[in-house]
């Protein structure tokens, strides 16, 4: 046995190699943390939420126009994008509360929620689709307004 008289009995990495590894690790950590920030992807994420709610609006409209029944599971499917969009709005409001696009986006969320509520009402109590159609058009118009505001900011 070599014992304590030979403290360098194992090969050790050079100091520069350890520093390089730490630097690479810090760079990766920084890029990963910045990649997940909502405020760096504000426009892209808002466009995604708008497109998803527009697609769900079209799906609801298509189902009603084709006289297909809506189920409670479908209502959850229509509410899920709203919940995610509200979370997004709450998070980015800390940084972008003064942006007109965020204000318009929140109005879009309110319109979409009233549309889903109307679809659920029609599911339980069938009736005229006139109010649903007008709300569908209001959601589409507001989505276009938000998109235009995003492009101008």
HELIX and SHEET records of a PDB file:
HELIX    1   1 UNK A    3  UNK A    5  5                                   3    
HELIX    2   2 UNK A   15  UNK A   35  1                                  21    
HELIX    3   3 UNK A   38  UNK A   40  5                                   3    
HELIX    4   4 UNK A   42  UNK A   65  1                                  24    
HELIX    5   5 UNK A   72  UNK A   96  1                                  25    
HELIX    6   6 UNK A  100  UNK A  124  1                                  25    
HELIX    7   7 UNK A  130  UNK A  152  1                                  23    
END                                                                             
